[in-house]
């Protein structure tokens, strides 16, 4: 179990948002903001590199047809150039452009929306992506929201439900196509009111490969809970609650996190 840092980019700026508030409506994509940084992606990448924090992720939160998408890419490329092979990247990734991001320095590409079509998974696209960059460079983002008692994968900046459930059988099947899973509990994301324990438990019980939980962490006790429910196997991401993003949890402390170390 270890801390995975993040760099979220929205409308051309590094920021922290309430995940469930993302919307593509209007000229500019909107979201409820917790923090907007004066620094660029390169600044945070350097910081993570200095602390030896690997396996973090950059997420470009606008759609590819947004007027801000090029500005998001600029932020992402700045981060990748500062920390080659130290960060993963997601947001608008396809089989056609994935190799570009790896050449820019990403260790992995993160995909969700590309591999789902009309609410169902596309094995054609999964196989195409795997063929282009290799399973070892793919992270599947299985971010989810609860509906009718099930945790269903959501796409398109977490606005659209699929029919695909986060469970052991599905994760075992998908593990043939990727190196890791990244899972945001979307309805908790950015609220700092506690984790979604069932999601952490599902990952701890059933994830056959490396997995990272994100969503709702506001206290050190929340991280302890992930450790217990995830059986020490599930990594974690902290965004809005982190001191470098205006929160109260220490980045340096989390860089050295050990279960039981409050």
Phi and psi in degrees as GROMACS dihedral restraints (atoms count N, CA, C in turn):
[ dihedral_restraints ]
;  ai    aj    ak    al  type     phi  dphi    fc
    3     4     5     6     1  -146.5    20    10
    4     5     6     7     1   164.1    20    10
    6     7     8     9     1   -81.9    20    10
    7     8     9    10     1   131.8    20    10
    9    10    11    12     1  -113.0    20    10
   10    11    12    13     1   119.4    20    10
   12    13    14    15     1   -77.3    20    10
   13    14    15    16     1   168.6    20    10
   15    16    17    18     1  -140.7    20    10
   16    17    18    19     1   155.5    20    10
   18    19    20    21     1  -134.2    20    10
   19    20    21    22     1   103.3    20    10
   21    22    23    24     1   -97.3    20    10
   22    23    24    25     1   129.3    20    10
   24    25    26    27     1  -119.6    20    10
   25    26    27    28     1   126.7    20    10
   27    28    29    30     1  -142.5    20    10
   28    29    30    31     1   129.8    20    10
   30    31    32    33     1    53.1    20    10
   31    32    33    34     1    35.7    20    10
   33    34    35    36     1    83.6    20    10
   34    35    36    37     1     2.7    20    10
   36    37    38    39     1  -124.5    20    10
   37    38    39    40     1   150.2    20    10
   39    40    41    42     1   -75.8    20    10
   40    41    42    43     1   126.1    20    10
   42    43    44    45     1  -154.7    20    10
   43    44    45    46     1   170.6    20    10
   45    46    47    48     1  -120.2    20    10
   46    47    48    49     1   133.1    20    10
   48    49    50    51     1  -128.3    20    10
   49    50    51    52     1   171.2    20    10
   51    52    53    54     1   -85.6    20    10
   52    53    54    55     1   112.4    20    10
   54    55    56    57     1   -54.7    20    10
   55    56    57    58     1   -43.2    20    10
   57    58    59    60     1   -71.8    20    10
   58    59    60    61     1    -3.8    20    10
   60    61    62    63     1   -94.0    20    10
   61    62    63    64     1    -3.3    20    10
   63    64    65    66     1   -61.5    20    10
   64    65    66    67     1   136.0    20    10
   66    67    68    69     1  -145.4    20    10
   67    68    69    70     1   142.3    20    10
   69    70    71    72     1   -93.9    20    10
   70    71    72    73     1     2.4    20    10
   72    73    74    75     1   -73.1    20    10
   73    74    75    76     1   147.2    20    10
   75    76    77    78     1    86.3    20    10
   76    77    78    79     1  -179.7    20    10
   78    79    80    81     1   -65.9    20    10
   79    80    81    82     1   -45.5    20    10
   81    82    83    84     1  -111.6    20    10
   82    83    84    85     1   136.4    20    10
   84    85    86    87     1   -59.4    20    10
   85    86    87    88     1   137.2    20    10
   87    88    89    90     1  -109.7    20    10
   88    89    90    91     1   158.4    20    10
   90    91    92    93     1  -165.1    20    10
   91    92    93    94     1   152.4    20    10
   93    94    95    96     1   -81.2    20    10
   94    95    96    97     1   121.5    20    10
   96    97    98    99     1   -95.9    20    10
   97    98    99   100     1   136.4    20    10
   99   100   101   102     1   -96.5    20    10
  100   101   102   103     1   -30.9    20    10
  102   103   104   105     1  -161.5    20    10
  103   104   105   106     1   134.5    20    10
  105   106   107   108     1  -123.5    20    10
  106   107   108   109     1   123.5    20    10
  108   109   110   111     1   -85.4    20    10
  109   110   111   112     1   149.6    20    10
  111   112   113   114     1   -86.5    20    10
  112   113   114   115     1    -8.3    20    10
  114   115   116   117     1  -102.7    20    10
  115   116   117   118     1   160.1    20    10
  117   118   119   120     1   -94.4    20    10
  118   119   120   121     1   178.8    20    10
  120   121   122   123     1   -61.3    20    10
  121   122   123   124     1   -33.7    20    10
  123   124   125   126     1   -61.7    20    10
  124   125   126   127     1   -35.9    20    10
  126   127   128   129     1   -60.3    20    10
  127   128   129   130     1   -47.3    20    10
  129   130   131   132     1   -70.5    20    10
  130   131   132   133     1   -36.1    20    10
  132   133   134   135     1   -62.4    20    10
  133   134   135   136     1   -42.4    20    10
  135   136   137   138     1   -61.6    20    10
  136   137   138   139     1   -41.6    20    10
  138   139   140   141     1   -61.9    20    10
  139   140   141   142     1   -46.1    20    10
  141   142   143   144     1   -65.1    20    10
  142   143   144   145     1   -39.3    20    10
  144   145   146   147     1   -63.7    20    10
  145   146   147   148     1   -42.9    20    10
  147   148   149   150     1   -61.4    20    10
  148   149   150   151     1   -31.7    20    10
  150   151   152   153     1   -90.0    20    10
  151   152   153   154     1    -1.2    20    10
  153   154   155   156     1    71.5    20    10
  154   155   156   157     1    27.4    20    10
  156   157   158   159     1   -91.4    20    10
  157   158   159   160     1   108.9    20    10
  159   160   161   162     1  -108.2    20    10
  160   161   162   163     1   165.9    20    10
  162   163   164   165     1    77.1    20    10
  163   164   165   166     1    14.1    20    10
  165   166   167   168     1   -77.1    20    10
  166   167   168   169     1   175.4    20    10
  168   169   170   171     1  -132.1    20    10
  169   170   171   172     1   145.3    20    10
  171   172   173   174     1  -105.0    20    10
  172   173   174   175     1   127.2    20    10
  174   175   176   177     1  -121.1    20    10
  175   176   177   178     1   121.6    20    10
  177   178   179   180     1   -91.3    20    10
  178   179   180   181     1   112.0    20    10
  180   181   182   183     1   -89.0    20    10
  181   182   183   184     1    -8.7    20    10
  183   184   185   186     1   -88.1    20    10
  184   185   186   187     1   158.4    20    10
  186   187   188   189     1   -71.3    20    10
  187   188   189   190     1   161.8    20    10
  189   190   191   192     1   -68.4    20    10
  190   191   192   193     1   -21.2    20    10
  192   193   194   195     1   -94.2    20    10
  193   194   195   196     1     8.5    20    10
  195   196   197   198     1   -72.8    20    10
  196   197   198   199     1   148.8    20    10
  198   199   200   201     1   -65.8    20    10
  199   200   201   202     1   -15.0    20    10
  201   202   203   204     1   -97.8    20    10
  202   203   204   205     1    -1.7    20    10
  204   205   206   207     1   -62.8    20    10
  205   206   207   208     1   -40.2    20    10
  207   208   209   210     1   -63.6    20    10
  208   209   210   211     1   -38.2    20    10
  210   211   212   213     1   -66.3    20    10
  211   212   213   214     1   -36.5    20    10
  213   214   215   216     1   -63.3    20    10
  214   215   216   217     1   -43.6    20    10
  216   217   218   219     1   -61.6    20    10
  217   218   219   220     1   -38.7    20    10
  219   220   221   222     1   -60.8    20    10
  220   221   222   223     1   -43.8    20    10
  222   223   224   225     1   -62.5    20    10
  223   224   225   226     1   -43.8    20    10
  225   226   227   228     1   -64.5    20    10
  226   227   228   229     1   -44.0    20    10
  228   229   230   231     1   -65.5    20    10
  229   230   231   232     1   -34.2    20    10
  231   232   233   234     1   -62.2    20    10
  232   233   234   235     1   -41.7    20    10
  234   235   236   237     1   -67.2    20    10
  235   236   237   238     1   -44.9    20    10
  237   238   239   240     1   -64.2    20    10
  238   239   240   241     1   -35.3    20    10
  240   241   242   243     1   -69.3    20    10
  241   242   243   244     1   -28.5    20    10
  243   244   245   246     1   -81.0    20    10
  244   245   246   247     1   -23.5    20    10
  246   247   248   249     1  -141.7    20    10
  247   248   249   250     1    67.4    20    10
  249   250   251   252     1   -59.1    20    10
  250   251   252   253     1   134.1    20    10
  252   253   254   255     1    66.3    20    10
  253   254   255   256     1     9.5    20    10
  255   256   257   258     1  -103.6    20    10
  256   257   258   259     1   -10.3    20    10
  258   259   260   261     1  -134.5    20    10
  259   260   261   262     1   149.6    20    10
  261   262   263   264     1   -99.3    20    10
  262   263   264   265     1   161.9    20    10
  264   265   266   267     1  -139.6    20    10
  265   266   267   268     1   140.0    20    10
  267   268   269   270     1  -141.4    20    10
  268   269   270   271     1   160.3    20    10
  270   271   272   273     1   119.9    20    10
  271   272   273   274     1    95.9    20    10
  273   274   275   276     1    78.8    20    10
  274   275   276   277     1    19.3    20    10
  276   277   278   279     1   -80.1    20    10
  277   278   279   280     1   135.0    20    10
  279   280   281   282     1  -134.8    20    10
  280   281   282   283     1   172.9    20    10
  282   283   284   285     1   -62.3    20    10
  283   284   285   286     1   -28.8    20    10
  285   286   287   288     1   -75.8    20    10
  286   287   288   289     1   -29.8    20    10
  288   289   290   291     1  -114.6    20    10
  289   290   291   292     1    -2.7    20    10
  291   292   293   294     1   -59.1    20    10
  292   293   294   295     1   -41.1    20    10
  294   295   296   297     1   -61.8    20    10
  295   296   297   298     1   -34.0    20    10
  297   298   299   300     1   -58.8    20    10
  298   299   300   301     1   -43.9    20    10
  300   301   302   303     1   -69.5    20    10
  301   302   303   304     1   -34.8    20    10
  303   304   305   306     1   -65.7    20    10
  304   305   306   307     1   -40.3    20    10
  306   307   308   309     1   -66.6    20    10
  307   308   309   310     1   -27.4    20    10
  309   310   311   312     1   -78.0    20    10
  310   311   312   313     1    -8.1    20    10
  312   313   314   315     1   121.9    20    10
  313   314   315   316     1    -1.7    20    10
  315   316   317   318     1   -69.6    20    10
  316   317   318   319     1   140.8    20    10
  318   319   320   321     1   -79.1    20    10
  319   320   321   322     1   -33.2    20    10
  321   322   323   324     1  -144.0    20    10
  322   323   324   325     1   156.8    20    10
  324   325   326   327     1  -105.5    20    10
  325   326   327   328     1   143.8    20    10
  327   328   329   330     1  -110.3    20    10
  328   329   330   331     1   127.6    20    10
  330   331   332   333     1  -133.5    20    10
  331   332   333   334     1   146.1    20    10
  333   334   335   336     1  -138.9    20    10
  334   335   336   337     1   -70.2    20    10
  336   337   338   339     1   -57.1    20    10
  337   338   339   340     1   -35.3    20    10
  339   340   341   342     1   -61.9    20    10
  340   341   342   343     1   -35.1    20    10
  342   343   344   345     1   -93.7    20    10
  343   344   345   346     1     3.8    20    10
  345   346   347   348     1  -117.2    20    10
  346   347   348   349     1   138.9    20    10
  348   349   350   351     1  -138.2    20    10
  349   350   351   352     1   125.7    20    10
  351   352   353   354     1    53.0    20    10
  352   353   354   355     1    39.1    20    10
  354   355   356   357     1    81.0    20    10
  355   356   357   358     1     3.0    20    10
  357   358   359   360     1  -126.4    20    10
  358   359   360   361     1   153.5    20    10
  360   361   362   363     1   -75.5    20    10
  361   362   363   364     1   141.8    20    10
  363   364   365   366     1  -105.7    20    10
  364   365   366   367     1   105.3    20    10
  366   367   368   369     1   -70.9    20    10
  367   368   369   370     1   -26.3    20    10
  369   370   371   372     1   -59.9    20    10
  370   371   372   373     1   -46.4    20    10
  372   373   374   375     1   -70.8    20    10
  373   374   375   376     1   -37.7    20    10
  375   376   377   378     1   -60.0    20    10
  376   377   378   379     1   -45.9    20    10
  378   379   380   381     1   -66.0    20    10
  379   380   381   382     1   -37.0    20    10
  381   382   383   384     1   -64.6    20    10
  382   383   384   385     1   -44.1    20    10
  384   385   386   387     1   -63.8    20    10
  385   386   387   388     1   -45.5    20    10
  387   388   389   390     1   -60.6    20    10
  388   389   390   391     1   -39.7    20    10
  390   391   392   393     1   -66.1    20    10
  391   392   393   394     1   -36.6    20    10
  393   394   395   396     1   -72.8    20    10
  394   395   396   397     1   -44.1    20    10
  396   397   398   399     1  -122.5    20    10
  397   398   399   400     1   -11.9    20    10
  399   400   401   402     1    91.0    20    10
  400   401   402   403     1   141.7    20    10
  402   403   404   405     1   -53.1    20    10
  403   404   405   406     1   -35.7    20    10
  405   406   407   408     1   -68.7    20    10
  406   407   408   409     1    -9.8    20    10
  408   409   410   411     1  -112.1    20    10
  409   410   411   412     1    14.3    20    10
  411   412   413   414     1  -116.2    20    10
  412   413   414   415     1   132.1    20    10
  414   415   416   417     1  -115.9    20    10
  415   416   417   418     1   127.7    20    10
  417   418   419   420     1   -95.2    20    10
  418   419   420   421     1   122.4    20    10
  420   421   422   423     1   -86.5    20    10
  421   422   423   424     1   109.7    20    10
  423   424   425   426     1  -105.6    20    10
  424   425   426   427     1    39.3    20    10
  426   427   428   429     1   -57.9    20    10
  427   428   429   430     1   141.9    20    10
  429   430   431   432     1  -142.1    20    10
  430   431   432   433     1   160.5    20    10
  432   433   434   435     1  -135.1    20    10
  433   434   435   436     1   151.7    20    10
  435   436   437   438     1   -86.2    20    10
  436   437   438   439     1   131.6    20    10
  438   439   440   441     1  -148.0    20    10
  439   440   441   442     1   128.3    20    10
  441   442   443   444     1    52.8    20    10
  442   443   444   445     1    40.0    20    10
  444   445   446   447     1    79.9    20    10
  445   446   447   448     1     2.5    20    10
  447   448   449   450     1  -119.2    20    10
  448   449   450   451     1   151.2    20    10
  450   451   452   453     1   -96.5    20    10
  451   452   453   454     1   106.0    20    10
  453   454   455   456     1  -102.0    20    10
  454   455   456   457     1   140.1    20    10
  456   457   458   459     1   -66.5    20    10
  457   458   459   460     1   138.0    20    10
  459   460   461   462     1  -119.0    20    10
  460   461   462   463     1   146.7    20    10
  462   463   464   465     1  -125.5    20    10
  463   464   465   466     1  -178.6    20    10
  465   466   467   468     1    53.5    20    10
  466   467   468   469     1    62.2    20    10
  468   469   470   471     1    58.5    20    10
  469   470   471   472     1    36.8    20    10
  471   472   473   474     1    68.8    20    10
  472   473   474   475     1    19.6    20    10
  474   475   476   477     1   -96.1    20    10
  475   476   477   478     1   -20.5    20    10
  477   478   479   480     1  -118.2    20    10
  478   479   480   481     1   125.9    20    10
  480   481   482   483     1   -77.4    20    10
  481   482   483   484     1   142.1    20    10
  483   484   485   486     1  -103.5    20    10
  484   485   486   487     1  -179.2    20    10
  486   487   488   489     1   -95.2    20    10
  487   488   489   490     1     5.9    20    10
  489   490   491   492     1   -95.1    20    10
  490   491   492   493     1   121.9    20    10
  492   493   494   495     1   -94.6    20    10
  493   494   495   496     1   142.5    20    10
  495   496   497   498     1   -77.5    20    10
  496   497   498   499     1   104.6    20    10
  498   499   500   501     1  -154.5    20    10
  499   500   501   502     1   173.8    20    10
  501   502   503   504     1   -62.1    20    10
  502   503   504   505     1   -44.8    20    10
  504   505   506   507     1   -60.4    20    10
  505   506   507   508     1   -44.8    20    10
  507   508   509   510     1   -68.3    20    10
  508   509   510   511     1   -38.6    20    10
  510   511   512   513     1   -68.5    20    10
  511   512   513   514     1   -38.1    20    10
  513   514   515   516     1   -60.7    20    10
  514   515   516   517     1   -42.8    20    10
  516   517   518   519     1   -64.6    20    10
  517   518   519   520     1   -44.9    20    10
  519   520   521   522     1   -71.9    20    10
  520   521   522   523     1   -21.4    20    10
  522   523   524   525     1   -63.8    20    10
  523   524   525   526     1   -16.3    20    10
  525   526   527   528     1   -74.3    20    10
  526   527   528   529     1   -13.3    20    10
  528   529   530   531     1  -111.9    20    10
  529   530   531   532     1    -4.8    20    10
  531   532   533   534     1  -148.8    20    10
  532   533   534   535     1   166.9    20    10
  534   535   536   537     1   -94.2    20    10
  535   536   537   538     1   -29.8    20    10
  537   538   539   540     1  -149.7    20    10
  538   539   540   541     1   165.3    20    10
  540   541   542   543     1  -116.4    20    10
  541   542   543   544     1   141.2    20    10
  543   544   545   546     1  -119.3    20    10
  544   545   546   547     1   125.6    20    10
  546   547   548   549     1  -130.3    20    10
  547   548   549   550     1   110.3    20    10
  549   550   551   552     1   -90.8    20    10
  550   551   552   553     1   127.7    20    10
  552   553   554   555     1   -81.3    20    10
  553   554   555   556     1    92.7    20    10
  555   556   557   558     1   -60.6    20    10
  556   557   558   559     1   -39.6    20    10
  558   559   560   561     1   -71.3    20    10
  559   560   561   562     1   -10.6    20    10
  561   562   563   564     1  -103.3    20    10
  562   563   564   565     1   -15.6    20    10
  564   565   566   567     1   -58.3    20    10
  565   566   567   568     1   123.8    20    10
  567   568   569   570     1    81.6    20    10
  568   569   570   571     1     0.4    20    10
  570   571   572   573     1   -94.5    20    10
  571   572   573   574     1   -19.0    20    10
  573   574   575   576     1    56.2    20    10
  574   575   576   577     1    33.3    20    10
  576   577   578   579     1  -112.7    20    10
  577   578   579   580     1    16.5    20    10
  579   580   581   582     1   110.9    20    10
  580   581   582   583     1   158.1    20    10
  582   583   584   585     1   -81.7    20    10
  583   584   585   586     1   170.6    20    10
  585   586   587   588     1   -94.2    20    10
  586   587   588   589     1    98.1    20    10
  588   589   590   591     1   -60.6    20    10
  589   590   591   592     1   -34.1    20    10
  591   592   593   594     1   -64.1    20    10
  592   593   594   595     1   -38.1    20    10
  594   595   596   597     1   -64.4    20    10
  595   596   597   598     1   -45.6    20    10
  597   598   599   600     1   -61.2    20    10
  598   599   600   601     1   -38.4    20    10
  600   601   602   603     1   -67.5    20    10
  601   602   603   604     1   -41.6    20    10
  603   604   605   606     1   -59.3    20    10
  604   605   606   607     1   -44.2    20    10
  606   607   608   609     1   -64.6    20    10
  607   608   609   610     1   -43.3    20    10
  609   610   611   612     1   -65.2    20    10
  610   611   612   613     1   -36.8    20    10
  612   613   614   615     1   -79.5    20    10
  613   614   615   616     1   -35.5    20    10
  615   616   617   618     1  -125.5    20    10
  616   617   618   619     1   -18.2    20    10
  618   619   620   621     1   -67.1    20    10
  619   620   621   622     1   120.5    20    10
  621   622   623   624     1   -85.9    20    10
  622   623   624   625     1    -7.2    20    10
  624   625   626   627     1  -132.7    20    10
  625   626   627   628     1   177.2    20    10
  627   628   629   630     1   -55.9    20    10
  628   629   630   631     1   139.1    20    10
  630   631   632   633     1  -142.2    20    10
  631   632   633   634     1   150.1    20    10
  633   634   635   636     1  -126.9    20    10
  634   635   636   637     1   129.3    20    10
  636   637   638   639     1   -97.0    20    10
  637   638   639   640     1   139.9    20    10
  639   640   641   642     1  -139.5    20    10
  640   641   642   643     1   145.5    20    10
  642   643   644   645     1   128.3    20    10
  643   644   645   646     1   106.1    20    10
  645   646   647   648     1    96.1    20    10
  646   647   648   649     1    -6.0    20    10
  648   649   650   651     1   -63.6    20    10
  649   650   651   652     1   125.6    20    10
  651   652   653   654     1  -132.5    20    10
  652   653   654   655     1   -16.8    20    10
  654   655   656   657     1  -135.5    20    10
  655   656   657   658     1   158.6    20    10
  657   658   659   660     1   -61.3    20    10
  658   659   660   661     1   -30.8    20    10
  660   661   662   663     1   -62.7    20    10
  661   662   663   664     1   -29.7    20    10
  663   664   665   666     1   -64.9    20    10
  664   665   666   667     1   -35.8    20    10
  666   667   668   669     1   -70.1    20    10
  667   668   669   670     1   -39.5    20    10
  669   670   671   672     1   -58.5    20    10
  670   671   672   673     1   -39.6    20    10
  672   673   674   675     1   -65.3    20    10
  673   674   675   676     1   -39.9    20    10
  675   676   677   678     1   -62.0    20    10
  676   677   678   679     1   -41.0    20    10
  678   679   680   681     1   -59.7    20    10
  679   680   681   682     1   -41.5    20    10
  681   682   683   684     1   -72.3    20    10
  682   683   684   685     1   -51.3    20    10
  684   685   686   687     1   -67.8    20    10
  685   686   687   688     1   -33.1    20    10
  687   688   689   690     1   -88.7    20    10
  688   689   690   691     1     4.5    20    10
  690   691   692   693     1    57.5    20    10
  691   692   693   694     1    30.8    20    10
  693   694   695   696     1    74.0    20    10
  694   695   696   697     1     4.6    20    10
  696   697   698   699     1  -101.3    20    10
  697   698   699   700     1   -16.6    20    10
  699   700   701   702     1   -97.1    20    10
  700   701   702   703     1   122.0    20    10
  702   703   704   705     1   -75.9    20    10
  703   704   705   706     1   171.2    20    10
  705   706   707   708     1  -142.3    20    10
  706   707   708   709     1   152.0    20    10
  708   709   710   711     1  -119.6    20    10
  709   710   711   712     1   138.4    20    10
  711   712   713   714     1  -120.6    20    10
  712   713   714   715     1   129.9    20    10
  714   715   716   717     1  -113.3    20    10
  715   716   717   718     1   -90.2    20    10
  717   718   719   720     1   -60.4    20    10
  718   719   720   721     1   -27.5    20    10
  720   721   722   723     1   -81.1    20    10
  721   722   723   724     1    -5.9    20    10
  723   724   725   726     1   -78.2    20    10
  724   725   726   727     1   142.7    20    10
  726   727   728   729     1   -62.1    20    10
  727   728   729   730     1   -30.9    20    10
  729   730   731   732     1   -74.2    20    10
  730   731   732   733     1    -9.9    20    10
  732   733   734   735     1  -116.8    20    10
  733   734   735   736     1    24.8    20    10
  735   736   737   738     1    90.1    20    10
  736   737   738   739     1     3.0    20    10
  738   739   740   741     1   -93.9    20    10
  739   740   741   742     1  -164.5    20    10
  741   742   743   744     1  -115.1    20    10
  742   743   744   745     1    -7.2    20    10
  744   745   746   747     1   -86.0    20    10
  745   746   747   748     1   135.3    20    10
  747   748   749   750     1   -79.2    20    10
  748   749   750   751     1   124.2    20    10
  750   751   752   753     1   -59.7    20    10
  751   752   753   754     1   -45.3    20    10
  753   754   755   756     1   -64.2    20    10
  754   755   756   757     1   -36.2    20    10
  756   757   758   759     1   -68.1    20    10
  757   758   759   760     1   -41.9    20    10
  759   760   761   762     1   -69.8    20    10
  760   761   762   763     1   -28.1    20    10
  762   763   764   765     1   -63.3    20    10
  763   764   765   766     1   -23.5    20    10
  765   766   767   768     1  -112.9    20    10
  766   767   768   769     1    20.9    20    10
  768   769   770   771     1   -61.1    20    10
  769   770   771   772     1   134.4    20    10
  771   772   773   774     1  -132.4    20    10
  772   773   774   775     1   140.7    20    10
  774   775   776   777     1   -55.6    20    10
  775   776   777   778     1   129.9    20    10
  777   778   779   780     1    94.1    20    10
  778   779   780   781     1    -3.8    20    10
  780   781   782   783     1   -97.4    20    10
  781   782   783   784     1    83.7    20    10
